[in-house]
């Protein structure tokens, strides 16, 4: 083990941990805004209760996401300084815009939303949560644009004197075809997570407190969340199909590794299950669906999909001697786990809708258990999706331009990286306990009692009234 190995583990662990909060924040921001819009349009108190209930869970998750995201920035200068020096001119631009525009838009209007419940007029208060939701989604786009440059470098030139990549076309970076499809795919995955949480929490209250006065609100939230999950699942599949075709164009090795396809095939079959040799160098047994991989990769059932062996030979000739093959078992199984966990969440959503058909109240303990597990499924799907995306690009840190081993900080020792890795892991473990306890505590508490909530009076000036915290 050397500093490179530990630096990669540290970045992987902190990134996956941080991304546990990101999709829930993205999805819940919009769902809370929708619930508040329903209250604004109808005046129905149950929508207000649900807005404040899920808004509280959104704020807890948002705070944790901000804290864990800060570590990501530190790592670029700490463990990956050579990478930062090489790509900083390009990578820094979308990240700077994300921080200066999207994040400040998001955080400012979240503050207005939190403290403006009985101070701002209803329309302005509603606009605040929508502005925060828009900022959250804009943040995602700029970050994905930066990551997409690593997958498919565009809009740059290499300076032979400095050895750095220099930005020549910022619009090309923002309109990178990888970013344009990764963004809706990521958003669909985020709504899948958020919808699953809404279903899980509401279903718990519907089954465990079926005689509660708030059952109507929970029943609505359960159906609302289930439809969000089903629509998001369909969008994940559609955008994932497009993303697969683009991936085949720009990173054919990643597609071949996802399928364990060693030899070029035309037409190519989709592998349902492949067992390879222990070193991952050849196929031993495979269960396949004919023509499907060709369609997924090229849009043509008879299209050609290049295999690992041929691509390895091509890259060795193009970039020099060495292995350009990712870890096949990791890419193969992370791709399938991503799909399986996402479909499992959709299946539970269907069961929940079926259990509530024609006004029925679900009572099954098995359905309750499935609902409690439900939010973990799309979280796992999102995590495995990013593991596949990043591990499938290896050994490149910037595809075709810089190897991962060349991006690590040369001045950082193994001991220093181990120390920071251990410290971050312990801190994240503590934060995980806090996050789970807070979410469970407030989720079990249920929707708030609005008996003492003051009405918002838009007819007079209230500039002398103190700020009020909604929770």
C-alpha angles and dihedrals in degrees: 000000000000137000091274093058094048092044090054092048091048093050091046095049096045093044095050091045092050091048091058086075100037102071093044091051093048095047099039093050090063096039091052089049090052092050092050090048089054090052091047092051099041106024088223108154094214090068090053091051092049091047092055093040097053091033088064091052089047092054093049091052093043092055092051091047092055093049095049093042093061090067090060091064093050093055095061092063096032107047103008105042095137089054091047091050092049099046104019094106089061105026093048096057100067091037091053091050090047091055098040099041115015100035095044090047089051098045096042095053093042086059091050090048094050097048099030103069097110097018108051122065112259095252094050091046090051090048089054094061091045090050089050090050091049090050091051092053093044088054089056092052097052092046091049090049089057092047092046090060087062089053097042115010113214138156097036146095132211115243106216092199097054099025089229134127110242127202114247102160118026092180089058089054092050093045096044105148090230091056093045092060099031091059098060090039091054092045091051089052090049093054088047089059095044093046090050091053091050090050094046097050096041094045089053091056094042093055101034097039102029092149094053120122087236096058091108092057092048093047090053092048091049092054092041092052093045092054090047089053094049095046091045091050091054091049091048090055094046096046091040090056091053091044090053091055092049090046090054089055100047103025109024092164090062092054092047091049091048089058100035086237108165101172129046111259135191109210097021125204125224113242113230090177129001127179114199137184118283092259091049093238101120144019119256102174133000139182108204144179110221120238094000098105091050089054094045092048103038109010089243120099088216096043123132120251115190118231131230096252095051093045092048090054091047094050093045089055093045102040104021136261118329143081117295095175120109122222099288100204091051095050094040097050098035088056091053096042088053091056097040097051092046093051091047090058090050091050091054090049089055091050091050092052091047091050090055098045117136093006097305119155114225115234104167115126089205090056089049091052091048089050093051090053093043100091091054092059099065089038088058091044091053092047094049089046091058092042088055093046095051100034092045090059093058138152083032125078088183108022112249094354112060133020118223092240089058094054100061122104109262095202096055114093128216091251092054093049092047090051094052091042092053093045094049092046092052092047091049091049090054091047090049091056091048092048095049094046093049094047093047093046096052095036091056092046091066131205116342126258108249096191093109097036110122119232117247110243112200094180101081141040113266100176092129094056116105122246113270126212111218097215 
